[in-house]
Amino acid sequence: MIKIAGKTIAEKIFSAHSNTDARAGDIVIADIDFAMSQDGTSALAIDAITNMGATKVFDANKVAMVMDHSCPSPLEGVSAIHAKMRAFGKQTGIHVYDWGCGVCHQLVPESGKIVPGDLVVGCDSHTCTYGALNIFSTGVGSTDGAAAMVSGKLWFKVPETIHVICEGELPKGVYSKDLILHLAGLIGVDGATYKAIEFSGSTIDALSVDARMTIANMAIEVGAKAGLMKADDKTLAFFAARGDLVREPRPVDPDQDAIYAQTIHIDATKLTPQIAKPHAVGNVVPLQELEETPVAEGVIGTCTNGRLEDFAIAASILKGRKLHPDVRLVVAPASRDIYLDAMAAGYIQDLVEAGACVVTPGCGPCVGTHNGVPSDGENVISTANRNFKGRMGNSNSFIYLGSPATVAASMLEGRITDPRKYL
C-alpha cells in the first residue's frame, strides 16, 4: 500500500475550504470566511464591485472596510475616499471602521469575526498577521478582493510551506521583532516567495499572542503568502476574550509527516538585538554594529508593534526618563482598545511624560501620508515592518527597524542603542 504523505496547515485549510484533497501546487476555488480592505485600497475595490454590476456583498457580516492609513484625513482626496467607504457601508450593510478605530490588522482579530482554521483575504499585504492565530490570511489586490467580497470565493494556488523551528529562550532584551528580523537577514526578502511559513518550537510556544502577531505580520517581508502558527491555549484565550464569536474555533495542526519545501532551525538563545538597515528589510545586522548611528526620530506602533505588550516594554525603559533633546518619538496604538488599555495601565502617561507624542490609533507614520514625515537626511528608528526608500514620506531619509525596546533606548541617547543596558 502506498502511504500518502501528511499535510501542512496551509494544505489542510485549503482542503477544508475547497472541499478537495488540496496539495501544494494545486489550483483551488476556496470559500472565504472574511474579506476586508483599507482606505488605501477600498476605493478601487468599490469601483471593481460596481464594474461587476454588483450591488451587495456575499455576506455583510463577513466583509469590512477600515480607515487606518490616513486618519484623520490629511487631504481633500482622502476625505473623498472615506466618504465613498461610508456610503458603501450604508448601501451594503458591511461594517466600516471610521477614524480612530485603529489598524485593520488589529481590528479584524479583535472583532471576533475570524477564528482559528479560517481562510481570510485582505486588500493589504500585511493581512498575513492573522496567521499567528492559526488562520490562513493573505493579502490580495483590490480587484481580487472585490471578487471575494461579492462571491465569497477566490481562486488560489496552494503554496508550499517552509518550516521555521525556533528553540530556546530568548535572551533578556531580545524580542520577537529581533527573531523575525534575524530570519529576514537569513533568507532575504524573497526567501519565501509564494510560500507559506509555519513557525513552531519552544520559542514560539513561550511568546504571547502580541509577540506572535509581530512575527506573522512580517512574513510578507520575506515574500511569504502567510505566516502560520498552531492554536494553543493562549490563542484560544485570545478569542475567548472577544466575547461572542461568529463560530467555534477550528484549530488546525500540521501532520507529523507533512512535506515541507525547506526546514530552518533557529537557536533563539544565541540571538542579540537586530537592526534592519536602509533600504531593505533583509539588510539585517546585529545592533552592536550600529551603536554610534545618530537618530532624529523614533516610531513605536503600527500593525507590527503597536500592541499593549509593546507599550509596556517601551514604558519600562522610558518611565522616569526624558528623551534626548535632539529626537522626537511618535507613538501609534494599533487600536482604540489598546490605546485605552495602555492609558489604564499608565504606559501612555509614562511615554508622554518622557516626551513622546501619541497619534490617532492607526498606521501612523508608517506609510508616510501624514504623521511624522522625516526631514532630508534624517535617520529614523522604527518598529514598523518596512524601511524602503521613501516609505515614511521622504525618499531622502533613512529608516532603521528594531524592537520597541531598541527604539525606546535609542530615544534616550539620540543614537541606536542596545536596550539591554536599560532593562
C-alpha positions as CSV (number, residue, x, y, z in Angstrom):
1,M,0.0,0.0,0.0
2,I,1.3,3.4,-0.9
3,K,1.4,5.7,2.1
4,I,0.0,9.2,1.4
5,A,2.0,12.0,3.0
6,G,0.5,14.2,5.6
7,K,-0.4,17.8,5.2
8,T,0.8,21.2,6.3
9,I,-1.5,23.8,8.0
10,A,-2.0,25.6,4.6
11,E,-2.9,22.4,2.8
12,K,-5.4,21.4,5.4
13,I,-7.1,24.8,5.4
14,F,-7.3,24.9,1.7
15,S,-8.6,21.3,1.6
16,A,-11.4,22.2,4.0
17,H,-12.4,25.4,2.2
18,S,-12.3,23.9,-1.3
19,N,-13.8,20.5,-0.5
20,T,-10.8,18.9,-2.2
21,D,-7.7,17.0,-1.3
22,A,-5.6,20.1,-1.8
23,R,-1.8,19.8,-2.0
24,A,0.9,22.3,-2.6
25,G,0.8,23.4,-6.2
26,D,-2.9,22.7,-6.8
27,I,-5.2,25.4,-8.0
28,V,-8.4,25.6,-6.0
29,I,-11.5,27.6,-5.7
30,A,-12.0,28.2,-2.0
31,D,-14.7,29.6,0.2
32,I,-13.7,32.8,2.1
33,D,-14.5,33.3,5.7
34,F,-13.8,37.0,5.8
35,A,-12.6,39.8,3.4
36,M,-11.5,43.3,4.2
37,S,-9.9,46.4,2.7
38,Q,-8.5,49.7,4.0
39,D,-8.6,53.3,2.9
40,G,-5.7,52.9,0.5
41,T,-7.4,50.0,-1.4
42,S,-11.1,50.3,-0.7
43,A,-11.9,52.9,-3.4
44,L,-10.5,50.5,-6.1
45,A,-12.4,47.6,-4.6
46,I,-15.7,49.5,-4.6
47,D,-15.1,50.6,-8.2
48,A,-14.4,46.9,-9.2
49,I,-17.6,45.8,-7.4
50,T,-19.6,48.5,-9.3
51,N,-18.0,47.4,-12.6
52,M,-19.1,43.8,-11.9
53,G,-22.6,45.1,-11.7
54,A,-22.9,44.0,-8.1
55,T,-24.9,46.0,-5.6
56,K,-24.3,43.9,-2.5
57,V,-21.7,41.6,-0.9
58,F,-22.0,37.9,-0.3
59,D,-22.4,38.3,3.4
60,A,-22.3,41.7,5.2
61,N,-21.1,40.1,8.4
62,K,-18.0,38.7,6.6
63,V,-16.8,41.9,4.9
64,A,-15.3,45.1,6.4
65,M,-13.6,48.3,5.4
66,V,-11.2,50.1,7.6
67,M,-10.0,53.7,7.6
68,D,-6.5,53.4,9.1
69,H,-3.8,54.6,6.7
70,S,-4.7,58.3,6.7
71,C,-6.8,59.2,9.8
72,P,-7.9,61.8,10.5
73,S,-7.9,62.7,6.8
74,P,-5.0,64.9,5.8
75,L,-6.2,65.7,2.3
76,E,-9.3,66.5,0.3
77,G,-8.8,63.4,-1.9
78,V,-8.5,61.1,1.1
79,S,-11.7,62.6,2.6
80,A,-13.5,61.7,-0.7
81,I,-12.3,58.1,-0.3
82,H,-13.5,58.0,3.3
83,A,-16.9,59.3,2.2
84,K,-17.1,56.7,-0.5
85,M,-16.4,54.0,2.0
86,R,-19.1,55.2,4.4
87,A,-21.6,55.3,1.6
88,F,-20.7,51.8,0.5
89,G,-21.1,50.6,4.1
90,K,-24.6,52.1,4.3
91,Q,-25.5,50.6,0.9
92,T,-24.3,47.0,1.7
93,G,-24.6,46.8,5.5
94,I,-20.9,45.9,6.0
95,H,-19.1,47.3,9.0
96,V,-16.9,50.4,8.2
97,Y,-14.3,51.2,10.9
98,D,-14.0,55.0,10.9
99,W,-11.4,57.4,12.2
100,G,-9.7,56.4,15.4
101,C,-10.7,52.8,15.5
102,G,-7.2,51.5,14.6
103,V,-5.3,49.4,12.1
104,C,-7.2,46.8,10.1
105,H,-4.8,44.0,11.2
106,Q,-5.7,44.6,14.9
107,L,-9.3,45.4,14.5
108,V,-10.3,42.3,12.4
109,P,-8.8,39.8,15.0
110,E,-10.4,41.9,17.8
111,S,-13.8,41.7,16.2
112,G,-14.5,38.1,16.9
113,K,-15.5,37.6,13.2
114,I,-12.5,35.4,12.4
115,V,-11.4,32.3,14.3
116,P,-8.6,29.6,14.0
117,G,-9.0,27.5,10.9
118,D,-10.4,30.3,8.8
119,L,-9.4,31.5,5.3
120,V,-9.2,35.3,5.1
121,V,-8.2,37.7,2.4
122,G,-7.5,41.4,2.8
123,C,-6.6,44.2,0.3
124,D,-3.4,44.8,2.2
125,S,-0.1,42.9,2.2
126,H,0.1,42.5,5.9
127,T,-3.1,40.5,6.2
128,C,-0.7,37.7,6.9
129,T,-0.7,38.9,10.5
130,Y,-3.7,36.7,11.4
131,G,-1.5,33.6,10.8
132,A,-0.4,34.0,14.3
133,L,-3.9,33.0,15.3
134,N,-3.9,29.8,13.2
135,I,-5.7,31.5,10.3
136,F,-4.6,31.3,6.7
137,S,-4.8,35.0,5.8
138,T,-3.2,36.7,2.9
139,G,-3.1,39.9,1.0
140,V,-4.7,40.3,-2.4
141,G,-5.2,43.1,-4.9
142,S,-8.3,45.2,-4.8
143,T,-9.9,43.5,-7.8
144,D,-9.4,40.0,-6.3
145,G,-10.6,41.4,-3.0
146,A,-13.7,42.8,-4.7
147,A,-14.4,39.4,-6.3
148,A,-14.2,37.7,-2.9
149,M,-16.5,40.3,-1.3
150,V,-19.1,39.7,-4.0
151,S,-18.9,35.9,-4.4
152,G,-17.5,34.7,-1.1
153,K,-14.9,32.7,-3.1
154,L,-11.5,33.2,-4.7
155,W,-9.0,31.1,-6.6
156,F,-5.6,30.2,-5.0
157,K,-2.5,28.2,-5.9
158,V,-1.9,26.2,-2.7
159,P,1.6,27.3,-1.5
160,E,4.4,25.1,-0.5
161,T,5.4,25.6,3.2
162,I,8.7,26.4,4.8
163,H,9.0,25.1,8.4
164,V,10.9,27.5,10.7
165,I,11.6,25.8,14.0
166,C,12.7,28.2,16.8
167,E,14.0,26.6,20.0
168,G,15.3,28.0,23.3
169,E,14.5,31.0,25.5
170,L,15.0,34.5,24.0
171,P,17.8,36.3,25.9
172,K,16.9,39.4,28.0
173,G,16.4,42.4,25.7
174,V,15.7,40.2,22.7
175,Y,12.1,40.1,21.4
176,S,10.0,38.6,18.6
177,K,10.9,41.5,16.4
178,D,14.5,40.6,16.6
179,L,13.6,37.0,15.8
180,I,11.8,37.9,12.6
181,L,14.4,40.4,11.6
182,H,17.0,37.7,12.0
183,L,15.0,35.4,9.7
184,A,14.7,38.2,7.1
185,G,18.5,38.6,7.2
186,L,19.0,34.8,7.0
187,I,16.8,34.1,3.9
188,G,16.4,37.5,2.3
189,V,13.3,39.5,1.2
190,D,12.5,36.8,-1.5
191,G,13.4,33.7,0.5
192,A,9.9,32.5,0.9
193,T,8.2,34.0,-2.2
194,Y,4.8,32.4,-2.8
195,K,5.3,30.0,0.1
196,A,3.7,29.8,3.5
197,I,5.8,29.7,6.6
198,E,5.0,27.6,9.6
199,F,6.6,28.8,12.8
200,S,7.0,26.3,15.7
201,G,9.2,25.3,18.6
202,S,9.6,26.2,22.2
203,T,10.5,29.8,21.5
204,I,7.1,30.4,19.7
205,D,5.2,28.5,22.4
206,A,6.6,30.8,25.0
207,L,5.6,34.0,23.2
208,S,2.5,36.0,23.9
209,V,-0.2,36.4,21.2
210,D,1.0,40.0,20.8
211,A,4.6,38.9,20.1
212,R,3.5,36.1,17.7
213,M,1.5,38.6,15.7
214,T,4.7,40.7,15.2
215,I,6.3,37.6,13.6
216,A,3.4,36.7,11.4
217,N,2.9,40.3,10.3
218,M,6.4,40.4,8.8
219,A,6.1,37.1,6.9
220,I,5.4,39.1,3.8
221,E,8.7,40.8,4.2
222,V,10.4,37.6,3.2
223,G,7.9,37.0,0.4
224,A,5.6,34.6,2.1
225,K,1.9,34.4,1.4
226,A,1.2,33.6,5.1
227,G,3.0,33.1,8.4
228,L,1.2,30.4,10.3
229,M,1.3,29.1,13.9
230,K,-0.6,26.4,15.7
231,A,-3.5,27.4,18.0
232,D,-2.7,26.7,21.7
233,D,-4.3,27.7,25.0
234,K,-3.0,31.3,24.5
235,T,-4.6,31.5,21.1
236,L,-7.9,30.2,22.4
237,A,-7.8,32.5,25.4
238,F,-7.4,35.5,23.0
239,F,-10.6,34.5,21.2
240,A,-12.5,33.7,24.4
241,A,-11.8,37.3,25.5
242,R,-13.5,38.6,22.3
243,G,-17.0,37.7,23.6
244,D,-19.4,36.4,21.0
245,L,-17.6,34.7,18.2
246,V,-19.1,34.1,14.8
247,R,-18.3,30.3,15.2
248,E,-16.3,28.0,17.3
249,P,-12.6,28.0,16.6
250,R,-11.4,25.1,14.4
251,P,-7.7,24.7,15.2
252,V,-5.6,23.2,12.5
253,D,-2.3,21.4,13.3
254,P,0.1,20.1,10.6
255,D,0.5,16.4,10.3
256,Q,3.7,14.9,11.7
257,D,4.6,13.6,8.2
258,A,3.8,16.8,6.4
259,I,6.1,17.6,3.5
260,Y,7.9,20.9,3.7
261,A,9.8,22.7,0.9
262,Q,12.5,23.6,3.5
263,T,13.2,23.4,7.2
264,I,15.1,26.2,9.0
265,H,16.3,25.8,12.6
266,I,16.9,28.9,14.7
267,D,18.6,28.8,18.1
268,A,16.9,31.7,19.9
269,T,19.4,31.6,22.8
270,K,22.1,32.9,20.6
271,L,20.2,35.9,19.3
272,T,21.0,39.5,20.1
273,P,19.1,42.7,19.3
274,Q,18.8,43.1,15.5
275,I,18.5,46.1,13.2
276,A,17.3,46.2,9.5
277,K,19.4,48.9,7.8
278,P,18.1,51.1,5.0
279,H,16.7,50.5,2.4
280,A,15.7,46.8,2.7
281,V,14.1,44.7,5.4
282,G,16.6,41.9,4.7
283,N,19.6,44.2,5.3
284,V,19.9,43.0,8.8
285,V,22.9,43.2,11.2
286,P,23.4,42.8,15.0
287,L,22.6,46.1,16.7
288,Q,26.2,46.3,18.0
289,E,27.4,47.2,14.6
290,L,25.4,50.4,14.5
291,E,25.6,51.7,18.1
292,E,27.1,55.1,17.1
293,T,24.4,55.8,14.4
294,P,22.6,59.0,15.2
295,V,18.8,59.1,15.0
296,A,16.4,62.1,14.9
297,E,13.0,60.3,15.1
298,G,11.6,57.2,16.6
299,V,8.3,55.3,15.9
300,I,6.7,52.8,18.3
301,G,3.4,51.3,17.0
302,T,1.7,50.4,13.7
303,C,0.3,46.9,12.8
304,T,3.7,45.4,13.7
305,N,4.4,46.6,17.2
306,G,1.5,48.8,18.3
307,R,0.1,46.4,20.9
308,L,-0.2,46.6,24.7
309,E,2.9,44.4,25.3
310,D,5.0,46.7,23.0
311,F,4.0,49.8,25.0
312,A,4.7,48.0,28.3
313,I,8.2,47.3,27.1
314,A,8.8,50.8,25.9
315,A,7.4,52.3,29.0
316,S,9.6,50.2,31.2
317,I,12.6,51.9,29.6
318,L,11.3,55.4,29.3
319,K,9.4,55.7,32.6
320,G,11.0,58.5,34.8
321,R,13.4,59.4,32.0
322,K,13.4,62.1,29.2
323,L,14.0,61.8,25.5
324,H,17.3,63.1,24.2
325,P,16.8,66.7,23.3
326,D,17.6,66.1,19.6
327,V,15.0,63.4,19.0
328,R,11.2,63.1,18.7
329,L,9.2,60.0,19.3
330,V,5.8,59.1,17.7
331,V,3.6,56.5,19.4
332,A,0.8,54.9,17.3
333,P,-1.5,52.4,19.1
334,A,-2.8,49.7,16.8
335,S,-6.4,50.1,18.1
336,R,-8.7,52.2,20.3
337,D,-9.0,49.3,22.8
338,I,-5.2,49.1,23.0
339,Y,-4.9,52.8,23.5
340,L,-7.4,52.7,26.3
341,D,-5.7,49.7,27.9
342,A,-2.3,51.4,27.7
343,M,-3.8,54.5,29.3
344,A,-5.3,52.5,32.1
345,A,-2.0,50.7,32.7
346,G,-0.1,54.0,32.8
347,Y,2.0,53.3,29.8
348,I,0.8,56.3,27.8
349,Q,1.4,58.6,30.6
350,D,5.0,57.3,31.0
351,L,5.6,57.7,27.3
352,V,4.1,61.2,27.1
353,E,5.9,62.4,30.2
354,A,9.2,61.2,28.7
355,G,8.5,63.4,25.7
356,A,6.6,61.2,23.2
357,C,3.6,62.4,21.1
358,V,0.7,60.0,20.6
359,V,-1.2,59.9,17.3
360,T,-4.6,58.6,16.4
361,P,-4.8,54.7,16.5
362,G,-3.9,53.5,13.1
363,C,-1.0,53.2,10.8
364,G,0.6,56.5,11.9
365,P,3.9,57.4,10.3
366,C,4.5,54.1,8.7
367,V,3.0,54.8,5.2
368,G,4.2,58.4,5.0
369,T,0.9,60.0,4.2
370,H,0.7,62.4,7.1
371,N,2.0,61.8,10.6
372,G,5.8,62.1,11.3
373,V,7.3,62.6,7.9
374,P,11.1,62.9,8.5
375,S,13.3,65.6,7.0
376,D,16.0,65.2,4.4
377,G,19.0,63.2,5.6
378,E,17.4,62.2,8.9
379,N,17.7,58.7,10.4
380,V,14.6,57.1,11.9
381,I,14.5,54.1,14.2
382,S,11.1,52.4,13.9
383,T,9.2,49.3,15.0
384,A,7.3,49.3,11.6
385,N,7.7,46.5,9.1
386,R,9.2,48.3,6.2
387,N,12.2,50.6,5.6
388,F,12.0,51.1,1.8
389,K,13.3,54.3,0.4
390,G,10.6,56.9,0.8
391,R,8.4,54.6,2.9
392,M,7.7,57.3,5.6
393,G,7.1,60.0,3.0
394,N,10.6,61.3,2.3
395,S,12.9,59.5,-0.1
396,N,15.9,61.4,1.3
397,S,15.6,60.0,4.8
398,F,16.8,56.6,6.2
399,I,14.7,54.1,8.2
400,Y,16.2,51.5,10.5
401,L,13.9,48.8,12.0
402,G,14.2,47.4,15.5
403,S,12.1,46.3,18.5
404,P,10.1,48.6,20.8
405,A,12.9,48.2,23.4
406,T,15.6,49.2,20.9
407,V,13.5,52.3,19.8
408,A,12.9,53.4,23.4
409,A,16.6,53.1,24.4
410,S,17.7,54.9,21.2
411,M,15.4,57.8,22.1
412,L,17.2,58.3,25.3
413,E,20.7,58.6,23.7
414,G,19.9,60.1,20.3
415,R,21.6,57.2,18.6
416,I,20.9,53.5,18.0
417,T,21.3,52.0,21.5
418,D,21.3,48.5,22.9
419,P,18.2,48.2,25.1
420,R,19.8,45.7,27.4
421,K,21.6,48.4,29.3
422,Y,18.2,49.9,30.4
423,L,16.5,46.6,31.4
